[in-house]
Amino acid sequence: MEKARFVGLFFFLLIVLASQGSRVVEARHCESQSHRFKGTCVSDHNCASVCLVEGFTGGKCRGFHRRCYCTKAC
């Protein structure tokens, strides 16, 4: 009986430890409307290229009016 209790406790602890895993901390992303992108933004790739020139790490087209917004880690 003692052995069965030990085995049950062992598996319980194993499951608890496995469910904890490692936690990844993500950086917050700040965004700003591009100052150099002209016209309607239809390509995320073009937006990101302009944002790289502006010193950001990327960019995406957003909003109803399809503006280019640059992103970087805060």
N, CA, C and O atoms as a Maestro MAE file, in Angstrom:
{
 s_m_m2io_version
 :::
 2.0.0
}

f_m_ct {
 s_m_title
 :::
 protein
 m_atom[296] {
  # First column is atom index #
  i_m_mmod_type
  r_m_x_coord
  r_m_y_coord
  r_m_z_coord
  i_m_residue_number
  s_m_chain_name
  s_m_pdb_residue_name
  s_m_pdb_atom_name
  i_m_atomic_number
  :::
  1 25 0.819 -1.189 0.000 1 A "MET " " N  " 7
  2 3 0.000 0.000 0.000 1 A "MET " " CA " 6
  3 2 0.864 1.253 0.000 1 A "MET " " C  " 6
  4 15 0.562 2.237 -0.675 1 A "MET " " O  " 8
  5 25 1.947 1.195 0.773 2 A "GLU " " N  " 7
  6 3 2.863 2.341 0.862 2 A "GLU " " CA " 6
  7 2 3.518 2.622 -0.492 2 A "GLU " " C  " 6
  8 15 3.717 3.778 -0.865 2 A "GLU " " O  " 8
  9 25 3.852 1.550 -1.229 3 A "LYS " " N  " 7
  10 3 4.495 1.709 -2.529 3 A "LYS " " CA " 6
  11 2 3.533 2.352 -3.527 3 A "LYS " " C  " 6
  12 15 3.941 3.207 -4.313 3 A "LYS " " O  " 8
  13 25 2.270 1.953 -3.505 4 A "ALA " " N  " 7
  14 3 1.271 2.520 -4.406 4 A "ALA " " CA " 6
  15 2 1.071 4.010 -4.129 4 A "ALA " " C  " 6
  16 15 0.896 4.801 -5.056 4 A "ALA " " O  " 8
  17 25 1.098 4.376 -2.882 5 A "ARG " " N  " 7
  18 3 0.954 5.780 -2.491 5 A "ARG " " CA " 6
  19 2 2.143 6.605 -3.006 5 A "ARG " " C  " 6
  20 15 1.975 7.716 -3.508 5 A "ARG " " O  " 8
  21 25 3.342 6.035 -2.870 6 A "PHE " " N  " 7
  22 3 4.557 6.701 -3.333 6 A "PHE " " CA " 6
  23 2 4.526 6.901 -4.850 6 A "PHE " " C  " 6
  24 15 4.875 7.973 -5.345 6 A "PHE " " O  " 8
  25 25 4.107 5.865 -5.583 7 A "VAL " " N  " 7
  26 3 4.037 5.948 -7.045 7 A "VAL " " CA " 6
  27 2 3.014 7.003 -7.467 7 A "VAL " " C  " 6
  28 15 3.268 7.783 -8.386 7 A "VAL " " O  " 8
  29 25 1.873 7.029 -6.805 8 A "GLY " " N  " 7
  30 3 0.851 8.033 -7.113 8 A "GLY " " CA " 6
  31 2 1.345 9.445 -6.859 8 A "GLY " " C  " 6
  32 15 1.116 10.341 -7.672 8 A "GLY " " O  " 8
  33 25 2.017 9.648 -5.743 9 A "LEU " " N  " 7
  34 3 2.567 10.956 -5.405 9 A "LEU " " CA " 6
  35 2 3.652 11.360 -6.400 9 A "LEU " " C  " 6
  36 15 3.744 12.524 -6.790 9 A "LEU " " O  " 8
  37 25 4.468 10.397 -6.804 10 A "PHE " " N  " 7
  38 3 5.529 10.668 -7.770 10 A "PHE " " CA " 6
  39 2 4.941 11.165 -9.092 10 A "PHE " " C  " 6
  40 15 5.409 12.162 -9.641 10 A "PHE " " O  " 8
  41 25 3.916 10.473 -9.608 11 A "PHE " " N  " 7
  42 3 3.308 10.882 -10.872 11 A "PHE " " CA " 6
  43 2 2.584 12.219 -10.747 11 A "PHE " " C  " 6
  44 15 2.585 13.011 -11.690 11 A "PHE " " O  " 8
  45 25 1.976 12.475 -9.616 12 A "PHE " " N  " 7
  46 3 1.320 13.762 -9.391 12 A "PHE " " CA " 6
  47 2 2.341 14.901 -9.459 12 A "PHE " " C  " 6
  48 15 2.108 15.909 -10.125 12 A "PHE " " O  " 8
  49 25 3.466 14.734 -8.769 13 A "LEU " " N  " 7
  50 3 4.513 15.758 -8.791 13 A "LEU " " CA " 6
  51 2 5.118 15.909 -10.184 13 A "LEU " " C  " 6
  52 15 5.447 17.018 -10.604 13 A "LEU " " O  " 8
  53 25 5.263 14.805 -10.894 14 A "LEU " " N  " 7
  54 3 5.794 14.850 -12.247 14 A "LEU " " CA " 6
  55 2 4.882 15.666 -13.163 14 A "LEU " " C  " 6
  56 15 5.362 16.469 -13.963 14 A "LEU " " O  " 8
  57 25 3.585 15.465 -13.049 15 A "ILE " " N  " 7
  58 3 2.623 16.213 -13.865 15 A "ILE " " CA " 6
  59 2 2.642 17.692 -13.502 15 A "ILE " " C  " 6
  60 15 2.611 18.545 -14.389 15 A "ILE " " O  " 8
  61 25 2.693 18.002 -12.225 16 A "VAL " " N  " 7
  62 3 2.728 19.402 -11.787 16 A "VAL " " CA " 6
  63 2 3.978 20.095 -12.312 16 A "VAL " " C  " 6
  64 15 3.897 21.214 -12.818 16 A "VAL " " O  " 8
  65 25 5.121 19.454 -12.199 17 A "LEU " " N  " 7
  66 3 6.371 20.054 -12.669 17 A "LEU " " CA " 6
  67 2 6.391 20.205 -14.188 17 A "LEU " " C  " 6
  68 15 6.896 21.202 -14.704 17 A "LEU " " O  " 8
  69 25 5.850 19.233 -14.900 18 A "ALA " " N  " 7
  70 3 5.829 19.302 -16.358 18 A "ALA " " CA " 6
  71 2 4.901 20.406 -16.850 18 A "ALA " " C  " 6
  72 15 5.159 21.014 -17.889 18 A "ALA " " O  " 8
  73 25 3.833 20.668 -16.121 19 A "SER " " N  " 7
  74 3 2.887 21.697 -16.557 19 A "SER " " CA " 6
  75 2 3.416 23.104 -16.314 19 A "SER " " C  " 6
  76 15 2.940 24.056 -16.933 19 A "SER " " O  " 8
  77 25 4.393 23.250 -15.421 20 A "GLN " " N  " 7
  78 3 4.960 24.570 -15.150 20 A "GLN " " CA " 6
  79 2 5.766 25.064 -16.341 20 A "GLN " " C  " 6
  80 15 5.592 26.207 -16.763 20 A "GLN " " O  " 8
  81 25 6.629 24.245 -16.884 21 A "GLY " " N  " 7
  82 3 7.426 24.609 -18.042 21 A "GLY " " CA " 6
  83 2 8.226 25.875 -17.816 21 A "GLY " " C  " 6
  84 15 8.324 26.380 -16.698 21 A "GLY " " O  " 8
  85 25 8.788 26.371 -18.888 22 A "SER " " N  " 7
  86 3 9.510 27.639 -18.802 22 A "SER " " CA " 6
  87 2 8.617 28.731 -19.371 22 A "SER " " C  " 6
  88 15 7.918 28.527 -20.363 22 A "SER " " O  " 8
  89 25 8.651 29.853 -18.750 23 A "ARG " " N  " 7
  90 3 7.816 30.960 -19.197 23 A "ARG " " CA " 6
  91 2 8.669 31.932 -19.989 23 A "ARG " " C  " 6
  92 15 9.750 32.337 -19.560 23 A "ARG " " O  " 8
  93 25 8.160 32.294 -21.149 24 A "VAL " " N  " 7
  94 3 8.872 33.219 -22.016 24 A "VAL " " CA " 6
  95 2 8.338 34.621 -21.763 24 A "VAL " " C  " 6
  96 15 7.130 34.856 -21.763 24 A "VAL " " O  " 8
  97 25 9.250 35.531 -21.550 25 A "VAL " " N  " 7
  98 3 8.859 36.920 -21.334 25 A "VAL " " CA " 6
  99 2 9.026 37.650 -22.652 25 A "VAL " " C  " 6
  100 15 10.116 37.689 -23.223 25 A "VAL " " O  " 8
  101 25 7.941 38.225 -23.125 26 A "GLU " " N  " 7
  102 3 7.990 38.947 -24.385 26 A "GLU " " CA " 6
  103 2 8.139 40.440 -24.130 26 A "GLU " " C  " 6
  104 15 7.578 40.985 -23.180 26 A "GLU " " O  " 8
  105 25 8.898 41.080 -24.990 27 A "ALA " " N  " 7
  106 3 9.068 42.524 -24.878 27 A "ALA " " CA " 6
  107 2 7.800 43.220 -25.364 27 A "ALA " " C  " 6
  108 15 7.107 42.725 -26.252 27 A "ALA " " O  " 8
  109 25 7.513 44.358 -24.776 28 A "ARG " " N  " 7
  110 3 6.377 45.147 -25.244 28 A "ARG " " CA " 6
  111 2 6.755 45.799 -26.566 28 A "ARG " " C  " 6
  112 15 7.911 46.163 -26.783 28 A "ARG " " O  " 8
  113 25 5.778 45.942 -27.437 29 A "HIS " " N  " 7
  114 3 6.015 46.563 -28.734 29 A "HIS " " CA " 6
  115 2 5.360 47.933 -28.772 29 A "HIS " " C  " 6
  116 15 4.176 48.084 -28.470 29 A "HIS " " O  " 8
  117 25 6.152 48.925 -29.146 30 A "CYS " " N  " 7
  118 3 5.631 50.272 -29.333 30 A "CYS " " CA " 6
  119 2 5.456 50.494 -30.828 30 A "CYS " " C  " 6
  120 15 6.200 49.941 -31.638 30 A "CYS " " O  " 8
  121 25 4.477 51.299 -31.185 31 A "GLU " " N  " 7
  122 3 4.285 51.586 -32.597 31 A "GLU " " CA " 6
  123 2 4.016 53.059 -32.822 31 A "GLU " " C  " 6
  124 15 3.497 53.768 -31.961 31 A "GLU " " O  " 8
  125 25 4.392 53.489 -34.016 32 A "SER " " N  " 7
  126 3 4.245 54.888 -34.393 32 A "SER " " CA " 6
  127 2 3.948 54.939 -35.881 32 A "SER " " C  " 6
  128 15 4.490 54.143 -36.649 32 A "SER " " O  " 8
  129 25 3.098 55.860 -36.293 33 A "GLN " " N  " 7
  130 3 2.797 55.980 -37.710 33 A "GLN " " CA " 6
  131 2 4.046 56.442 -38.453 33 A "GLN " " C  " 6
  132 15 4.757 57.336 -37.993 33 A "GLN " " O  " 8
  133 25 4.305 55.829 -39.597 34 A "SER " " N  " 7
  134 3 5.486 56.162 -40.387 34 A "SER " " CA " 6
  135 2 5.403 57.600 -40.887 34 A "SER " " C  " 6
  136 15 4.342 58.074 -41.292 34 A "SER " " O  " 8
  137 25 6.554 58.290 -40.849 35 A "HIS " " N  " 7
  138 3 6.620 59.665 -41.349 35 A "HIS " " CA " 6
  139 2 7.054 59.712 -42.810 35 A "HIS " " C  " 6
  140 15 6.851 60.721 -43.484 35 A "HIS " " O  " 8
  141 25 7.644 58.639 -43.298 36 A "ARG " " N  " 7
  142 3 8.163 58.624 -44.671 36 A "ARG " " CA " 6
  143 2 7.279 57.876 -45.656 36 A "ARG " " C  " 6
  144 15 7.387 58.093 -46.862 36 A "ARG " " O  " 8
  145 25 6.410 57.004 -45.170 37 A "PHE " " N  " 7
  146 3 5.564 56.217 -46.070 37 A "PHE " " CA " 6
  147 2 4.487 57.118 -46.654 37 A "PHE " " C  " 6
  148 15 3.765 57.791 -45.917 37 A "PHE " " O  " 8
  149 25 4.379 57.128 -47.977 38 A "LYS " " N  " 7
  150 3 3.399 57.978 -48.662 38 A "LYS " " CA " 6
  151 2 2.346 57.117 -49.340 38 A "LYS " " C  " 6
  152 15 2.662 56.072 -49.908 38 A "LYS " " O  " 8
  153 25 1.102 57.553 -49.281 39 A "GLY " " N  " 7
  154 3 0.022 56.855 -49.958 39 A "GLY " " CA " 6
  155 2 -0.632 55.792 -49.097 39 A "GLY " " C  " 6
  156 15 -0.351 55.663 -47.905 39 A "GLY " " O  " 8
  157 25 -1.520 55.027 -49.743 40 A "THR " " N  " 7
  158 3 -2.235 53.958 -49.058 40 A "THR " " CA " 6
  159 2 -1.309 52.758 -48.874 40 A "THR " " C  " 6
  160 15 -0.595 52.370 -49.799 40 A "THR " " O  " 8
  161 25 -1.323 52.188 -47.705 41 A "CYS " " N  " 7
  162 3 -0.463 51.044 -47.382 41 A "CYS " " CA " 6
  163 2 -1.186 49.755 -47.768 41 A "CYS " " C  " 6
  164 15 -2.192 49.393 -47.159 41 A "CYS " " O  " 8
  165 25 -0.668 49.071 -48.777 42 A "VAL " " N  " 7
  166 3 -1.278 47.812 -49.211 42 A "VAL " " CA " 6
  167 2 -0.352 46.617 -49.015 42 A "VAL " " C  " 6
  168 15 -0.788 45.472 -49.131 42 A "VAL " " O  " 8
  169 25 0.922 46.871 -48.718 43 A "SER " " N  " 7
  170 3 1.891 45.788 -48.565 43 A "SER " " CA " 6
  171 2 2.644 45.932 -47.246 43 A "SER " " C  " 6
  172 15 3.336 46.925 -47.020 43 A "SER " " O  " 8
  173 25 2.503 44.932 -46.377 44 A "ASP " " N  " 7
  174 3 3.240 44.938 -45.111 44 A "ASP " " CA " 6
  175 2 4.750 44.943 -45.355 44 A "ASP " " C  " 6
  176 15 5.508 45.534 -44.587 44 A "ASP " " O  " 8
  177 25 5.176 44.280 -46.427 45 A "HIS " " N  " 7
  178 3 6.610 44.210 -46.734 45 A "HIS " " CA " 6
  179 2 7.163 45.600 -47.066 45 A "HIS " " C  " 6
  180 15 8.225 45.977 -46.571 45 A "HIS " " O  " 8
  181 25 6.454 46.355 -47.895 46 A "ASN " " N  " 7
  182 3 6.899 47.713 -48.233 46 A "ASN " " CA " 6
  183 2 6.895 48.603 -47.000 46 A "ASN " " C  " 6
  184 15 7.814 49.398 -46.805 46 A "ASN " " O  " 8
  185 25 5.883 48.478 -46.181 47 A "CYS " " N  " 7
  186 3 5.784 49.256 -44.949 47 A "CYS " " CA " 6
  187 2 6.967 48.945 -44.038 47 A "CYS " " C  " 6
  188 15 7.590 49.859 -43.497 47 A "CYS " " O  " 8
  189 25 7.277 47.673 -43.866 48 A "ALA " " N  " 7
  190 3 8.387 47.269 -43.004 48 A "ALA " " CA " 6
  191 2 9.715 47.792 -43.534 48 A "ALA " " C  " 6
  192 15 10.585 48.174 -42.752 48 A "ALA " " O  " 8
  193 25 9.882 47.813 -44.864 49 A "SER " " N  " 7
  194 3 11.122 48.322 -45.460 49 A "SER " " CA " 6
  195 2 11.317 49.797 -45.163 49 A "SER " " C  " 6
  196 15 12.422 50.221 -44.824 49 A "SER " " O  " 8
  197 25 10.261 50.578 -45.284 50 A "VAL " " N  " 7
  198 3 10.339 52.009 -44.979 50 A "VAL " " CA " 6
  199 2 10.622 52.210 -43.495 50 A "VAL " " C  " 6
  200 15 11.404 53.084 -43.122 50 A "VAL " " O  " 8
  201 25 9.994 51.411 -42.658 51 A "CYS " " N  " 7
  202 3 10.197 51.531 -41.211 51 A "CYS " " CA " 6
  203 2 11.634 51.201 -40.811 51 A "CYS " " C  " 6
  204 15 12.174 51.813 -39.889 51 A "CYS " " O  " 8
  205 25 12.255 50.245 -41.492 52 A "LEU " " N  " 7
  206 3 13.655 49.925 -41.210 52 A "LEU " " CA " 6
  207 2 14.546 51.137 -41.478 52 A "LEU " " C  " 6
  208 15 15.481 51.400 -40.721 52 A "LEU " " O  " 8
  209 25 14.260 51.875 -42.553 53 A "VAL " " N  " 7
  210 3 15.020 53.088 -42.874 53 A "VAL " " CA " 6
  211 2 14.824 54.140 -41.782 53 A "VAL " " C  " 6
  212 15 15.734 54.917 -41.493 53 A "VAL " " O  " 8
  213 25 13.643 54.162 -41.183 54 A "GLU " " N  " 7
  214 3 13.342 55.124 -40.120 54 A "GLU " " CA " 6
  215 2 13.922 54.705 -38.769 54 A "GLU " " C  " 6
  216 15 13.808 55.451 -37.797 54 A "GLU " " O  " 8
  217 25 14.541 53.527 -38.692 55 A "GLY " " N  " 7
  218 3 15.163 53.090 -37.447 55 A "GLY " " CA " 6
  219 2 14.309 52.173 -36.596 55 A "GLY " " C  " 6
  220 15 14.651 51.903 -35.444 55 A "GLY " " O  " 8
  221 25 13.203 51.689 -37.141 56 A "PHE " " N  " 7
  222 3 12.342 50.756 -36.426 56 A "PHE " " CA " 6
  223 2 12.718 49.326 -36.803 56 A "PHE " " C  " 6
  224 15 13.529 49.113 -37.704 56 A "PHE " " O  " 8
  225 25 12.134 48.357 -36.122 57 A "THR " " N  " 7
  226 3 12.444 46.953 -36.403 57 A "THR " " CA " 6
  227 2 11.451 46.297 -37.350 57 A "THR " " C  " 6
  228 15 11.696 45.182 -37.811 57 A "THR " " O  " 8
  229 25 10.348 46.950 -37.652 58 A "GLY " " N  " 7
  230 3 9.358 46.392 -38.558 58 A "GLY " " CA " 6
  231 2 8.193 47.335 -38.725 58 A "GLY " " C  " 6
  232 15 8.188 48.445 -38.193 58 A "GLY " " O  " 8
  233 25 7.196 46.874 -39.478 59 A "GLY " " N  " 7
  234 3 6.015 47.694 -39.687 59 A "GLY " " CA " 6
  235 2 4.905 46.905 -40.341 59 A "GLY " " C  " 6
  236 15 5.148 45.890 -40.994 59 A "GLY " " O  " 8
  237 25 3.676 47.380 -40.162 60 A "LYS " " N  " 7
  238 3 2.501 46.721 -40.744 60 A "LYS " " CA " 6
  239 2 1.473 47.765 -41.150 60 A "LYS " " C  " 6
  240 15 1.412 48.855 -40.582 60 A "LYS " " O  " 8
  241 25 0.667 47.411 -42.142 61 A "CYS " " N  " 7
  242 3 -0.443 48.258 -42.563 61 A "CYS " " CA " 6
  243 2 -1.598 48.032 -41.598 61 A "CYS " " C  " 6
  244 15 -1.932 46.893 -41.273 61 A "CYS " " O  " 8
  245 25 -2.207 49.125 -41.141 62 A "ARG " " N  " 7
  246 3 -3.317 49.003 -40.192 62 A "ARG " " CA " 6
  247 2 -4.384 50.041 -40.481 62 A "ARG " " C  " 6
  248 15 -4.158 51.036 -41.170 62 A "ARG " " O  " 8
  249 25 -5.551 49.768 -39.928 63 A "GLY " " N  " 7
  250 3 -6.633 50.741 -39.909 63 A "GLY " " CA " 6
  251 2 -7.477 50.777 -41.167 63 A "GLY " " C  " 6
  252 15 -7.141 50.180 -42.190 63 A "GLY " " O  " 8
  253 25 -8.579 51.494 -41.057 64 A "PHE " " N  " 7
  254 3 -9.519 51.639 -42.165 64 A "PHE " " CA " 6
  255 2 -8.878 52.393 -43.330 64 A "PHE " " C  " 6
  256 15 -9.117 52.071 -44.493 64 A "PHE " " O  " 8
  257 25 -8.070 53.388 -43.013 65 A "HIS " " N  " 7
  258 3 -7.418 54.197 -44.042 65 A "HIS " " CA " 6
  259 2 -6.095 53.600 -44.509 65 A "HIS " " C  " 6
  260 15 -5.394 54.205 -45.320 65 A "HIS " " O  " 8
  261 25 -5.745 52.410 -44.002 66 A "ARG " " N  " 7
  262 3 -4.553 51.658 -44.402 66 A "ARG " " CA " 6
  263 2 -3.294 52.514 -44.340 66 A "ARG " " C  " 6
  264 15 -2.700 52.861 -45.361 66 A "ARG " " O  " 8
  265 25 -2.911 52.838 -43.123 67 A "ARG " " N  " 7
  266 3 -1.692 53.594 -42.861 67 A "ARG " " CA " 6
  267 2 -0.582 52.631 -42.444 67 A "ARG " " C  " 6
  268 15 -0.845 51.536 -41.949 67 A "ARG " " O  " 8
  269 25 0.646 53.054 -42.651 68 A "CYS " " N  " 7
  270 3 1.811 52.256 -42.270 68 A "CYS " " CA " 6
  271 2 2.211 52.619 -40.848 68 A "CYS " " C  " 6
  272 15 2.493 53.780 -40.551 68 A "CYS " " O  " 8
  273 25 2.235 51.624 -39.976 69 A "TYR " " N  " 7
  274 3 2.650 51.825 -38.589 69 A "TYR " " CA " 6
  275 2 3.932 51.041 -38.339 69 A "TYR " " C  " 6
  276 15 3.996 49.836 -38.584 69 A "TYR " " O  " 8
  277 25 4.943 51.737 -37.852 70 A "CYS " " N  " 7
  278 3 6.239 51.134 -37.549 70 A "CYS " " CA " 6
  279 2 6.241 50.597 -36.123 70 A "CYS " " C  " 6
  280 15 5.583 51.148 -35.240 70 A "CYS " " O  " 8
  281 25 6.993 49.509 -35.907 71 A "THR " " N  " 7
  282 3 7.043 48.885 -34.584 71 A "THR " " CA " 6
  283 2 8.485 48.701 -34.131 71 A "THR " " C  " 6
  284 15 9.399 48.565 -34.944 71 A "THR " " O  " 8
  285 25 8.666 48.701 -32.810 72 A "LYS " " N  " 7
  286 3 9.959 48.386 -32.191 72 A "LYS " " CA " 6
  287 2 9.702 47.972 -30.757 72 A "LYS " " C  " 6
  288 15 8.638 48.251 -30.204 72 A "LYS " " O  " 8
  289 25 10.672 47.309 -30.157 73 A "ALA " " N  " 7
  290 3 10.558 46.929 -28.747 73 A "ALA " " CA " 6
  291 2 10.711 48.179 -27.891 73 A "ALA " " C  " 6
  292 15 11.585 49.008 -28.144 73 A "ALA " " O  " 8
  293 25 9.867 48.311 -26.885 74 A "CYS " " N  " 7
  294 3 9.922 49.494 -26.014 74 A "CYS " " CA " 6
  295 2 11.090 49.397 -25.055 74 A "CYS " " C  " 6
  296 15 11.299 50.299 -24.244 74 A "CYS " " O  " 8
  :::
 }
 m_bond[295] {
  # First column is bond index #
  i_m_from
  i_m_to
  i_m_order
  :::
  1 1 2 1
  2 2 3 1
  3 3 4 2
  4 3 5 1
  5 5 6 1
  6 6 7 1
  7 7 8 2
  8 7 9 1
  9 9 10 1
  10 10 11 1
  11 11 12 2
  12 11 13 1
  13 13 14 1
  14 14 15 1
  15 15 16 2
  16 15 17 1
  17 17 18 1
  18 18 19 1
  19 19 20 2
  20 19 21 1
  21 21 22 1
  22 22 23 1
  23 23 24 2
  24 23 25 1
  25 25 26 1
  26 26 27 1
  27 27 28 2
  28 27 29 1
  29 29 30 1
  30 30 31 1
  31 31 32 2
  32 31 33 1
  33 33 34 1
  34 34 35 1
  35 35 36 2
  36 35 37 1
  37 37 38 1
  38 38 39 1
  39 39 40 2
  40 39 41 1
  41 41 42 1
  42 42 43 1
  43 43 44 2
  44 43 45 1
  45 45 46 1
  46 46 47 1
  47 47 48 2
  48 47 49 1
  49 49 50 1
  50 50 51 1
  51 51 52 2
  52 51 53 1
  53 53 54 1
  54 54 55 1
  55 55 56 2
  56 55 57 1
  57 57 58 1
  58 58 59 1
  59 59 60 2
  60 59 61 1
  61 61 62 1
  62 62 63 1
  63 63 64 2
  64 63 65 1
  65 65 66 1
  66 66 67 1
  67 67 68 2
  68 67 69 1
  69 69 70 1
  70 70 71 1
  71 71 72 2
  72 71 73 1
  73 73 74 1
  74 74 75 1
  75 75 76 2
  76 75 77 1
  77 77 78 1
  78 78 79 1
  79 79 80 2
  80 79 81 1
  81 81 82 1
  82 82 83 1
  83 83 84 2
  84 83 85 1
  85 85 86 1
  86 86 87 1
  87 87 88 2
  88 87 89 1
  89 89 90 1
  90 90 91 1
  91 91 92 2
  92 91 93 1
  93 93 94 1
  94 94 95 1
  95 95 96 2
  96 95 97 1
  97 97 98 1
  98 98 99 1
  99 99 100 2
  100 99 101 1
  101 101 102 1
  102 102 103 1
  103 103 104 2
  104 103 105 1
  105 105 106 1
  106 106 107 1
  107 107 108 2
  108 107 109 1
  109 109 110 1
  110 110 111 1
  111 111 112 2
  112 111 113 1
  113 113 114 1
  114 114 115 1
  115 115 116 2
  116 115 117 1
  117 117 118 1
  118 118 119 1
  119 119 120 2
  120 119 121 1
  121 121 122 1
  122 122 123 1
  123 123 124 2
  124 123 125 1
  125 125 126 1
  126 126 127 1
  127 127 128 2
  128 127 129 1
  129 129 130 1
  130 130 131 1
  131 131 132 2
  132 131 133 1
  133 133 134 1
  134 134 135 1
  135 135 136 2
  136 135 137 1
  137 137 138 1
  138 138 139 1
  139 139 140 2
  140 139 141 1
  141 141 142 1
  142 142 143 1
  143 143 144 2
  144 143 145 1
  145 145 146 1
  146 146 147 1
  147 147 148 2
  148 147 149 1
  149 149 150 1
  150 150 151 1
  151 151 152 2
  152 151 153 1
  153 153 154 1
  154 154 155 1
  155 155 156 2
  156 155 157 1
  157 157 158 1
  158 158 159 1
  159 159 160 2
  160 159 161 1
  161 161 162 1
  162 162 163 1
  163 163 164 2
  164 163 165 1
  165 165 166 1
  166 166 167 1
  167 167 168 2
  168 167 169 1
  169 169 170 1
  170 170 171 1
  171 171 172 2
  172 171 173 1
  173 173 174 1
  174 174 175 1
  175 175 176 2
  176 175 177 1
  177 177 178 1
  178 178 179 1
  179 179 180 2
  180 179 181 1
  181 181 182 1
  182 182 183 1
  183 183 184 2
  184 183 185 1
  185 185 186 1
  186 186 187 1
  187 187 188 2
  188 187 189 1
  189 189 190 1
  190 190 191 1
  191 191 192 2
  192 191 193 1
  193 193 194 1
  194 194 195 1
  195 195 196 2
  196 195 197 1
  197 197 198 1
  198 198 199 1
  199 199 200 2
  200 199 201 1
  201 201 202 1
  202 202 203 1
  203 203 204 2
  204 203 205 1
  205 205 206 1
  206 206 207 1
  207 207 208 2
  208 207 209 1
  209 209 210 1
  210 210 211 1
  211 211 212 2
  212 211 213 1
  213 213 214 1
  214 214 215 1
  215 215 216 2
  216 215 217 1
  217 217 218 1
  218 218 219 1
  219 219 220 2
  220 219 221 1
  221 221 222 1
  222 222 223 1
  223 223 224 2
  224 223 225 1
  225 225 226 1
  226 226 227 1
  227 227 228 2
  228 227 229 1
  229 229 230 1
  230 230 231 1
  231 231 232 2
  232 231 233 1
  233 233 234 1
  234 234 235 1
  235 235 236 2
  236 235 237 1
  237 237 238 1
  238 238 239 1
  239 239 240 2
  240 239 241 1
  241 241 242 1
  242 242 243 1
  243 243 244 2
  244 243 245 1
  245 245 246 1
  246 246 247 1
  247 247 248 2
  248 247 249 1
  249 249 250 1
  250 250 251 1
  251 251 252 2
  252 251 253 1
  253 253 254 1
  254 254 255 1
  255 255 256 2
  256 255 257 1
  257 257 258 1
  258 258 259 1
  259 259 260 2
  260 259 261 1
  261 261 262 1
  262 262 263 1
  263 263 264 2
  264 263 265 1
  265 265 266 1
  266 266 267 1
  267 267 268 2
  268 267 269 1
  269 269 270 1
  270 270 271 1
  271 271 272 2
  272 271 273 1
  273 273 274 1
  274 274 275 1
  275 275 276 2
  276 275 277 1
  277 277 278 1
  278 278 279 1
  279 279 280 2
  280 279 281 1
  281 281 282 1
  282 282 283 1
  283 283 284 2
  284 283 285 1
  285 285 286 1
  286 286 287 1
  287 287 288 2
  288 287 289 1
  289 289 290 1
  290 290 291 1
  291 291 292 2
  292 291 293 1
  293 293 294 1
  294 294 295 1
  295 295 296 2
  :::
 }
}
